[in-house]
């Protein structure tokens, strides 16, 4: 409503957008006042509640405090009689009480929590009709023995209550197998173990079944590959109360090959990133795909930031650019100077709204130090490799990444000053020197703390010896395979291998080395998933089958 002002300003009025408001205790509303004409000398208003115990008002904001009624009066503070009013009715809130479950079934010894929503808010008192069957404390139920009990929640003022009927049965056994999937070769066997909790009833026992015994047979949990194909093995309680399954695939190699490859090294790095980071990554490590030195130390840094390693050419390949867009990083670490990855590429990334940090030194040795500084030296361990031999660094990269160990480069006979200074300024207690004296001399080795040399007659033997040194800390149910002929695929795959808690086996695609096949035969019998980096021309199915056929 609106009322004209007194005679000293007869043309001025106050109007409100609401004449009546109905609220519930605790609610608020807003009244908007308008002074006309718009150019009136005094647009400021005073807001007053006729009953502040029921309704408070502040500059049009109305707050309902208790049941009742009140007028909100709006006046011109100049002292004339211009004013407007809004009638406010405040009601009690509706009384509600609800329980999250009206009935449930428990097994002896199990627990469950009931919750109650009550308005207006107040305390709730819990009782059980049969505490010897189900006890209750603040809504937490504890099943004691077979039977039925009614759980009642009562409002503190006694005005309302809700109930839940609880039935207690014998504890049902749950069966869990140690594997949900497995891969076998023809004639090869593996053992499934069942964890049963609580124990099966005394009149029940565990039975094993195969959906296709012509593909996979099973006896007492021992599964054997019979022919190529897939079968489901079921462990089931004889009373039918519970069961668990394992899907078993029989392949020629006896393993599950997961091939990650593309038409070139850049596409392969993208396929690896898609496998390991399907939901994107806040960080990326970018390395050149044309030469290895600047990126040999990258895997531990990538692992620290949970970042994939992508490769670039002199210009950013479209496939790499598309993957960067998919990953949606906030920051990219660039390994090496502008001679390795140009300023143009860095500017291109910045133009996409991505922060970049270039880790570079005046040479490959100093670049490895800069990457190590970014990683940190908390592990107390160090890997040292020849800066002109990529295979040793990449053989160790997944392991170093898992342990947070920096990888530093050195010359064969001269310990670079930048590397020496970094080592001396940190508290390293163990150094893994990779390669024989033809790669790192004793003169260099002897300058390092707690040096342990891991050697071999060639890159493949050194690769296996590195795995043997650390295999106790690896999950060898999975393994990664990369060519030993060139660096890019092993570089891109090193951080994926680290994420899988495993390692990379380097293979000669033209002629498998006996040291490699012997290690796989003797140490990788439990391997199920084999991640193969690159297409057939890099690591063929024939090579994978030969490796795991024995």
C-alpha positions as CSV (number, residue, x, y, z in Angstrom):
1,X,0.0,0.0,0.0
2,X,1.1,3.6,-0.4
3,X,0.1,6.8,1.4
4,X,0.7,10.4,0.3
5,X,3.1,12.4,2.4
6,X,2.2,15.5,4.5
7,X,1.4,18.8,3.0
8,X,5.0,20.1,3.1
9,X,5.8,17.7,0.2
10,X,2.4,16.5,-1.1
11,X,3.8,15.0,-4.3
12,X,6.1,12.4,-2.6
13,X,5.0,8.8,-1.9
14,X,6.5,5.5,-0.8
15,X,5.3,2.2,-2.3
16,X,6.2,-1.4,-1.5
17,X,6.3,-4.4,-3.9
18,X,4.5,-6.6,-1.3
19,X,1.6,-5.8,1.0
20,X,1.5,-9.2,2.8
21,X,4.1,-11.9,3.5
22,X,3.6,-15.3,5.0
23,X,6.8,-16.9,6.4
24,X,7.8,-19.9,8.5
25,X,10.0,-19.5,11.5
26,X,13.6,-19.2,10.3
27,X,12.7,-18.0,6.8
28,X,13.6,-14.7,5.3
29,X,12.2,-12.5,2.5
30,X,13.0,-9.1,0.9
31,X,10.7,-6.1,0.5
32,X,11.6,-3.5,-2.1
33,X,10.5,0.1,-1.5
34,X,10.2,2.8,-4.2
35,X,10.1,6.6,-3.5
36,X,8.3,8.7,-6.1
37,X,9.0,10.9,-7.8
38,X,12.5,9.5,-8.5
39,X,14.1,12.9,-8.1
40,X,12.6,13.5,-4.6
41,X,15.1,15.2,-2.3
42,X,15.3,12.4,0.2
43,X,15.4,8.8,-1.1
44,X,16.7,7.3,2.2
45,X,14.2,5.2,4.2
46,X,13.7,4.0,7.8
47,X,12.5,0.4,8.3
48,X,10.7,-0.5,11.5
49,X,9.0,-3.7,12.8
50,X,6.0,-3.4,15.0
51,X,6.9,-6.6,16.8
52,X,10.7,-7.3,16.7
53,X,10.2,-10.5,18.7
54,X,8.3,-11.9,15.8
55,X,10.0,-10.2,12.8
56,X,13.2,-8.2,12.4
57,X,13.9,-6.0,9.4
58,X,17.1,-4.5,8.0
59,X,16.9,-2.4,4.9
60,X,14.1,-4.5,3.5
61,X,15.4,-7.9,4.6
62,X,12.7,-9.5,6.7
63,X,13.6,-12.3,9.2
64,X,11.0,-14.5,10.8
65,X,11.9,-15.2,14.4
66,X,8.8,-16.7,16.1
67,X,5.2,-17.4,15.5
68,X,3.0,-14.3,15.3
69,X,2.3,-11.2,13.2
70,X,3.9,-7.8,12.7
71,X,3.8,-4.8,10.4
72,X,6.9,-3.7,8.6
73,X,6.6,0.1,8.4
74,X,8.8,2.1,6.0
75,X,9.1,5.9,6.6
76,X,10.8,8.9,5.2
77,X,13.4,10.0,7.8
78,X,12.9,13.7,7.0
79,X,10.1,13.7,9.5
80,X,7.1,14.0,7.3
81,X,4.2,11.6,7.5
82,X,5.0,9.6,4.3
83,X,5.1,5.9,5.0
84,X,4.1,2.4,3.7
85,X,3.4,-0.9,5.5
86,X,3.6,-4.6,4.8
87,X,1.7,-7.2,7.0
88,X,3.8,-10.2,8.0
89,X,2.4,-13.5,9.2
90,X,4.9,-16.0,10.8
91,X,3.9,-19.6,11.2
92,X,5.5,-22.5,13.0
93,X,7.5,-24.8,10.8
94,X,5.9,-28.1,9.8
95,X,6.9,-30.9,12.1
96,X,8.5,-33.8,10.3
97,X,10.4,-36.9,11.3
98,X,11.8,-39.5,8.8
99,X,14.1,-42.5,9.2
100,X,16.4,-43.6,6.3
101,X,15.3,-47.3,6.4
102,X,12.0,-48.8,7.5
103,X,13.3,-52.4,7.5
104,X,16.6,-54.2,6.9
105,X,18.3,-57.6,7.3
106,X,21.6,-58.1,9.1
107,X,23.8,-61.1,9.8
108,X,25.0,-62.0,13.3
109,X,28.0,-59.8,14.2
110,X,27.4,-57.1,11.6
111,X,26.5,-53.5,12.1
112,X,24.4,-50.8,10.4
113,X,23.7,-47.1,11.0
114,X,20.2,-45.6,10.9
115,X,19.8,-41.9,10.5
116,X,16.8,-39.7,11.3
117,X,15.9,-36.3,9.9
118,X,13.6,-34.2,12.2
119,X,12.2,-30.7,12.0
120,X,12.2,-28.6,14.0
121,X,15.5,-30.0,15.1
122,X,15.8,-31.7,18.4
123,X,17.5,-34.7,20.1
124,X,16.3,-38.3,19.3
125,X,16.1,-41.2,21.8
126,X,16.8,-44.7,20.4
127,X,15.4,-48.0,21.8
128,X,15.3,-51.7,20.7
129,X,12.3,-53.9,21.3
130,X,14.8,-56.8,21.8
131,X,18.2,-55.7,22.8
132,X,19.4,-59.3,23.0
133,X,18.8,-59.5,19.2
134,X,19.8,-56.0,18.1
135,X,21.4,-53.4,20.2
136,X,21.2,-49.7,19.3
137,X,23.4,-46.7,20.3
138,X,22.8,-43.3,18.7
139,X,21.4,-45.0,15.6
140,X,24.2,-47.6,15.3
141,X,22.8,-51.1,15.2
142,X,24.7,-54.2,16.4
143,X,23.3,-57.6,15.5
144,X,23.6,-60.0,18.4
145,X,21.7,-63.2,17.6
146,X,19.1,-64.6,15.3
147,X,15.7,-63.0,15.6
148,X,13.7,-59.8,14.9
149,X,13.7,-56.4,16.7
150,X,11.9,-53.1,16.2
151,X,14.2,-50.1,16.5
152,X,12.3,-47.0,17.6
153,X,13.6,-43.4,17.3
154,X,11.5,-40.9,19.5
155,X,11.7,-37.2,19.4
156,X,13.0,-35.7,22.7
157,X,9.7,-33.9,23.3
158,X,7.8,-37.2,22.9
159,X,5.7,-35.9,20.1
160,X,6.8,-38.2,17.3
161,X,8.5,-41.4,16.6
162,X,9.6,-43.6,13.7
163,X,10.6,-47.3,13.5
164,X,12.7,-49.8,11.6
165,X,12.2,-53.5,11.7
166,X,15.5,-55.5,11.8
167,X,15.8,-59.2,11.0
168,X,19.0,-61.0,12.0
169,X,20.1,-64.0,10.0
170,X,23.1,-66.3,10.1
171,X,26.3,-64.6,8.9
172,X,26.6,-65.2,5.1
173,X,30.0,-66.2,3.8
174,X,31.6,-64.0,1.2
175,X,34.0,-65.6,-1.3
176,X,36.8,-63.6,-2.9
177,X,39.3,-64.9,-5.4
178,X,42.9,-63.7,-5.7
179,X,42.3,-62.9,-9.4
180,X,39.3,-61.7,-11.3
181,X,41.0,-62.2,-14.7
182,X,43.9,-64.5,-15.8
183,X,45.7,-65.5,-18.9
184,X,47.2,-68.9,-19.6
185,X,49.1,-70.7,-22.3
186,X,48.0,-74.1,-23.6
187,X,49.1,-76.7,-21.1
188,X,50.1,-74.0,-18.5
189,X,48.6,-73.9,-15.1
190,X,48.0,-71.4,-12.3
191,X,46.3,-71.5,-8.9
192,X,43.3,-69.5,-7.8
193,X,42.9,-69.1,-4.1
194,X,39.6,-68.3,-2.4
195,X,39.4,-66.1,0.7
196,X,36.1,-67.0,2.6
197,X,34.9,-64.8,5.4
198,X,33.2,-65.8,7.6
199,X,33.8,-69.5,7.2
200,X,31.3,-71.6,5.4
201,X,28.7,-73.5,7.5
202,X,29.9,-76.9,8.6
203,X,27.5,-78.6,6.2
204,X,28.9,-76.7,3.2
205,X,32.1,-76.8,1.1
206,X,33.8,-75.0,-1.8
207,X,33.2,-76.2,-5.3
208,X,35.0,-75.2,-8.5
209,X,33.4,-75.1,-12.0
210,X,34.5,-74.1,-15.5
211,X,32.0,-72.7,-18.0
212,X,34.0,-74.5,-20.7
213,X,36.3,-77.3,-19.5
214,X,37.5,-77.7,-23.2
215,X,39.2,-74.4,-22.9
216,X,40.1,-74.1,-19.2
217,X,39.9,-77.0,-16.7
218,X,39.9,-76.5,-13.0
219,X,40.6,-78.8,-10.1
220,X,40.8,-77.6,-6.5
221,X,41.5,-74.1,-7.7
222,X,44.2,-75.1,-10.1
223,X,43.3,-73.9,-13.6
224,X,44.9,-75.3,-16.8
225,X,44.8,-74.0,-20.3
226,X,43.4,-76.6,-22.7
227,X,42.8,-74.7,-25.9
228,X,42.6,-71.2,-27.2
229,X,39.6,-69.2,-26.0
230,X,37.9,-67.9,-22.8
231,X,36.2,-69.6,-19.9
232,X,34.8,-68.4,-16.6
233,X,35.9,-70.2,-13.5
234,X,33.4,-70.1,-10.6
235,X,34.1,-70.9,-6.9
236,X,30.8,-71.6,-5.3
237,X,29.6,-72.7,-1.8
238,X,27.9,-76.0,-2.0
239,X,24.8,-74.6,-0.4
240,X,24.6,-71.9,-3.1
241,X,25.0,-69.1,-0.5
242,X,27.9,-67.3,-2.2
243,X,30.3,-67.5,-5.2
244,X,33.1,-65.7,-7.0
245,X,34.3,-65.8,-10.6
246,X,37.5,-65.4,-12.6
247,X,37.6,-64.9,-16.4
248,X,40.4,-66.9,-17.9
249,X,41.8,-66.4,-21.4
250,X,44.0,-69.0,-23.1
251,X,46.4,-67.5,-25.6
252,X,49.3,-68.7,-27.7
253,X,51.8,-66.8,-25.5
254,X,50.0,-67.4,-22.2
255,X,49.8,-63.7,-21.5
256,X,47.5,-60.8,-22.2
257,X,49.3,-58.5,-24.7
258,X,48.3,-54.8,-24.6
259,X,49.9,-53.2,-27.6
260,X,50.4,-49.4,-27.4
261,X,51.8,-48.1,-30.7
262,X,51.3,-45.7,-33.5
263,X,52.6,-45.0,-37.0
264,X,55.6,-43.2,-35.5
265,X,57.3,-42.3,-32.2
266,X,55.0,-39.4,-31.6
267,X,51.8,-41.4,-32.1
268,X,53.2,-44.1,-29.9
269,X,53.9,-41.6,-27.0
270,X,50.3,-40.5,-27.4
271,X,48.9,-44.0,-27.2
272,X,50.9,-44.6,-24.1
273,X,49.5,-41.4,-22.5
274,X,46.0,-42.4,-23.4
275,X,46.5,-45.7,-21.7
276,X,48.0,-44.3,-18.5
277,X,46.1,-41.0,-18.2
278,X,42.6,-41.6,-19.7
279,X,41.1,-38.8,-17.6
280,X,43.7,-36.1,-18.3
281,X,46.7,-34.8,-16.4
282,X,47.5,-31.5,-14.7
283,X,51.1,-31.9,-15.8
284,X,53.0,-33.1,-18.9
285,X,56.7,-33.7,-19.5
286,X,57.7,-32.7,-23.1
287,X,60.8,-34.1,-24.7
288,X,62.3,-34.1,-28.2
289,X,61.8,-37.3,-30.2
290,X,64.9,-36.6,-32.2
291,X,67.6,-37.2,-29.6
292,X,67.8,-38.7,-26.2
293,X,70.2,-36.9,-23.8
294,X,67.9,-34.2,-22.4
295,X,65.1,-36.6,-21.6
296,X,67.1,-39.5,-20.0
297,X,66.5,-38.1,-16.6
298,X,62.8,-37.3,-17.1
299,X,60.9,-40.3,-15.8
300,X,61.4,-39.7,-12.1
301,X,60.2,-36.1,-12.5
302,X,57.2,-37.2,-14.6
303,X,56.3,-39.8,-11.9
304,X,56.5,-37.1,-9.2
305,X,54.0,-35.0,-11.0
306,X,51.9,-38.0,-12.3
307,X,52.6,-36.7,-15.8
308,X,52.9,-38.6,-19.1
309,X,56.0,-38.0,-21.3
310,X,55.1,-36.8,-24.8
311,X,57.5,-36.4,-27.7
312,X,57.8,-33.5,-30.1
313,X,59.5,-32.9,-33.4
314,X,61.1,-29.6,-34.4
315,X,57.5,-28.4,-34.7
316,X,54.7,-29.8,-32.5
317,X,53.1,-32.7,-34.3
318,X,49.3,-32.5,-34.7
319,X,48.8,-35.8,-32.9
320,X,50.8,-34.5,-29.9
321,X,48.9,-31.2,-30.0
322,X,45.6,-33.0,-30.0
323,X,46.8,-35.1,-27.0
324,X,47.8,-32.0,-25.1
325,X,44.4,-30.6,-25.7
326,X,42.8,-33.8,-24.4
327,X,44.9,-34.0,-21.3
328,X,44.1,-30.4,-20.3
329,X,47.4,-29.7,-18.4
330,X,48.0,-26.6,-16.4
331,X,51.8,-26.9,-16.7
332,X,54.3,-28.5,-19.1
333,X,57.9,-29.2,-18.2
334,X,60.1,-28.8,-21.2
335,X,63.3,-31.0,-21.1
336,X,66.3,-29.3,-22.7
337,X,67.2,-26.0,-24.3
338,X,65.8,-24.3,-27.4
339,X,68.2,-26.4,-29.5
340,X,66.1,-29.5,-28.5
341,X,62.6,-27.9,-28.2
342,X,62.3,-24.5,-29.8
343,X,61.0,-21.3,-28.3
344,X,58.3,-21.3,-30.9
345,X,56.8,-24.5,-29.4
346,X,57.0,-23.0,-25.9
347,X,55.2,-19.8,-27.1
348,X,52.6,-22.0,-28.8
349,X,51.9,-23.8,-25.5
350,X,51.8,-20.5,-23.6
351,X,49.3,-19.3,-26.2
352,X,47.1,-22.2,-25.2
353,X,47.0,-20.9,-21.7
354,X,49.5,-23.5,-20.4
355,X,52.3,-22.6,-18.0
356,X,55.7,-23.9,-19.1
357,X,58.9,-24.5,-17.2
358,X,62.1,-25.2,-19.2
359,X,64.7,-27.4,-17.5
360,X,68.0,-26.9,-19.3
361,X,71.7,-26.6,-18.9
362,X,74.6,-25.7,-21.1
363,X,75.1,-29.4,-21.9
364,X,73.4,-32.8,-21.4
365,X,75.1,-33.3,-18.0
366,X,73.9,-29.9,-16.6
367,X,70.4,-30.5,-18.0
368,X,70.3,-33.8,-16.0
369,X,71.2,-31.8,-12.9
370,X,68.5,-29.2,-13.5
371,X,65.9,-32.0,-13.8
372,X,67.3,-33.6,-10.6
373,X,67.0,-30.3,-8.8
374,X,63.3,-30.1,-9.7
375,X,62.8,-33.7,-8.6
376,X,64.6,-33.4,-5.3
377,X,67.0,-35.8,-3.6
378,X,65.0,-37.1,-0.6
379,X,65.5,-40.7,-1.6
380,X,69.2,-40.6,-0.7
381,X,70.0,-42.7,-3.7
382,X,71.3,-41.9,-7.2
383,X,71.6,-43.5,-10.6
384,X,74.6,-42.6,-12.8
385,X,74.7,-43.4,-16.5
386,X,76.9,-42.6,-19.4
387,X,75.4,-39.6,-21.2
388,X,76.0,-41.2,-24.6
389,X,74.2,-44.5,-23.9
390,X,70.4,-44.3,-23.6
391,X,69.5,-47.9,-22.9
392,X,70.9,-48.1,-19.3
393,X,69.0,-44.9,-18.2
394,X,65.8,-46.2,-19.7
395,X,66.2,-49.6,-18.2
396,X,66.5,-48.0,-14.8
397,X,63.9,-45.2,-15.4
398,X,60.7,-47.0,-14.2
399,X,62.5,-48.2,-11.1
400,X,64.1,-44.8,-10.4
401,X,60.7,-43.2,-10.9
402,X,59.0,-45.4,-8.4
403,X,61.6,-44.7,-5.8
404,X,62.1,-41.0,-6.6
405,X,65.7,-41.5,-7.5
406,X,67.4,-38.9,-9.7
407,X,69.2,-40.0,-12.9
408,X,72.4,-38.1,-13.6
409,X,74.6,-38.3,-16.7
410,X,78.4,-38.5,-16.8
411,X,81.2,-38.8,-19.3
412,X,83.1,-42.1,-19.4
413,X,86.4,-40.8,-17.9
414,X,85.6,-37.3,-16.6
415,X,83.1,-36.5,-13.9
416,X,81.4,-33.3,-15.1
417,X,81.7,-30.4,-12.6
418,X,78.0,-29.6,-12.6
419,X,77.1,-33.2,-11.7
420,X,80.0,-33.5,-9.1
421,X,78.8,-30.2,-7.4
422,X,75.2,-31.5,-7.2
423,X,76.2,-34.8,-5.7
424,X,78.4,-33.1,-3.1
425,X,75.7,-30.6,-2.1
426,X,73.2,-33.4,-1.4
427,X,73.2,-36.3,1.1
428,X,73.4,-39.3,-1.1
429,X,74.4,-42.6,0.4
430,X,74.0,-45.1,-2.5
431,X,74.9,-44.6,-6.2
432,X,73.9,-47.2,-8.8
433,X,76.6,-47.0,-11.5
434,X,75.1,-48.5,-14.7
435,X,77.5,-50.1,-17.1
436,X,81.1,-51.4,-17.1
437,X,84.3,-49.5,-17.2
438,X,83.9,-49.1,-20.9
439,X,81.0,-46.8,-20.1
440,X,81.9,-45.3,-16.7
441,X,85.5,-45.6,-15.5
442,X,86.5,-46.6,-12.0
443,X,88.0,-43.1,-11.7
444,X,84.5,-41.6,-12.0
445,X,82.8,-44.4,-9.9
446,X,85.2,-43.9,-7.0
447,X,84.1,-40.3,-6.6
448,X,80.5,-41.3,-5.8
449,X,79.0,-42.2,-2.4
450,X,78.3,-45.9,-1.8
451,X,78.7,-46.8,-5.5
452,X,77.3,-50.1,-6.7
453,X,78.1,-51.1,-10.3
454,X,75.5,-53.0,-12.4
455,X,77.2,-54.3,-15.5
456,X,76.6,-56.6,-18.4
457,X,78.2,-57.5,-21.7
458,X,75.6,-55.6,-23.7
459,X,72.5,-53.4,-23.3
460,X,70.2,-56.4,-23.1
461,X,72.2,-58.1,-20.3
462,X,72.5,-54.8,-18.4
463,X,68.7,-54.4,-18.7
464,X,68.1,-57.8,-17.2
465,X,70.7,-57.3,-14.5
466,X,69.0,-54.0,-13.5
467,X,65.7,-55.8,-13.2
468,X,67.2,-58.6,-11.1
469,X,68.7,-56.0,-8.8
470,X,65.3,-54.5,-8.0
471,X,62.8,-57.2,-8.9
472,X,61.7,-57.8,-5.2
473,X,60.1,-54.3,-5.3
474,X,58.3,-54.8,-8.6
475,X,54.9,-56.1,-9.5
476,X,55.9,-58.7,-12.1
477,X,52.3,-59.8,-12.8
478,X,52.7,-57.0,-15.3
479,X,55.6,-56.2,-17.5
480,X,56.4,-53.7,-20.3
481,X,58.3,-54.6,-23.5
482,X,60.2,-52.1,-25.7
483,X,62.7,-52.3,-28.5
484,X,66.3,-52.1,-27.6
485,X,67.1,-50.6,-31.0
486,X,66.1,-47.0,-30.3
487,X,65.1,-44.9,-27.4
488,X,61.7,-43.1,-28.0
489,X,59.2,-45.9,-27.1
490,X,61.0,-46.9,-23.9
491,X,61.3,-43.2,-23.0
492,X,57.6,-42.6,-23.4
493,X,56.7,-45.8,-21.7
494,X,59.0,-45.5,-18.7
495,X,56.6,-43.5,-16.6
496,X,53.7,-45.8,-17.5
497,X,55.8,-48.7,-16.3
498,X,56.4,-46.8,-13.1
499,X,52.7,-46.2,-12.6
500,X,52.2,-50.0,-13.0
501,X,54.9,-50.7,-10.4
502,X,56.8,-52.7,-13.0
503,X,59.8,-52.4,-15.3
504,X,60.7,-52.5,-19.0
505,X,62.3,-55.4,-20.7
506,X,64.3,-54.4,-23.8
507,X,64.2,-56.9,-26.7
508,X,66.0,-57.3,-30.0
509,X,63.2,-57.7,-32.5
510,X,65.5,-59.3,-35.1
511,X,67.1,-61.8,-32.8
512,X,66.0,-62.4,-29.2
513,X,68.9,-62.6,-26.8
514,X,69.1,-65.7,-24.6
515,X,69.6,-63.6,-21.5
516,X,66.2,-62.0,-22.1
517,X,64.4,-65.3,-22.8
518,X,66.0,-67.0,-19.8
519,X,64.9,-64.2,-17.5
520,X,61.3,-64.2,-18.7
521,X,61.2,-68.0,-18.5
522,X,62.6,-68.1,-14.9
523,X,61.2,-65.0,-13.4
524,X,58.1,-63.9,-15.2
525,X,56.0,-67.1,-14.9
526,X,53.4,-65.1,-13.0
527,X,53.1,-62.4,-15.5
528,X,49.7,-61.8,-16.9
529,X,49.5,-58.4,-18.6
530,X,52.3,-57.5,-21.1
531,X,52.4,-53.9,-22.3
532,X,54.1,-53.8,-25.7
533,X,55.3,-50.4,-26.8
534,X,55.2,-49.9,-30.6
535,X,53.7,-51.6,-33.6
536,X,54.6,-55.0,-35.2
537,X,57.7,-53.6,-37.0
538,X,59.2,-52.6,-33.6
539,X,58.2,-55.5,-31.4
540,X,56.4,-58.2,-33.2
541,X,53.8,-60.6,-31.9
542,X,56.2,-63.4,-32.8
543,X,58.8,-62.0,-30.4
544,X,56.2,-61.7,-27.6
545,X,55.0,-65.2,-28.2
546,X,58.5,-66.6,-28.2
547,X,59.3,-64.8,-24.9
548,X,56.3,-66.2,-23.0
549,X,55.7,-69.5,-24.7
550,X,58.0,-71.5,-22.4
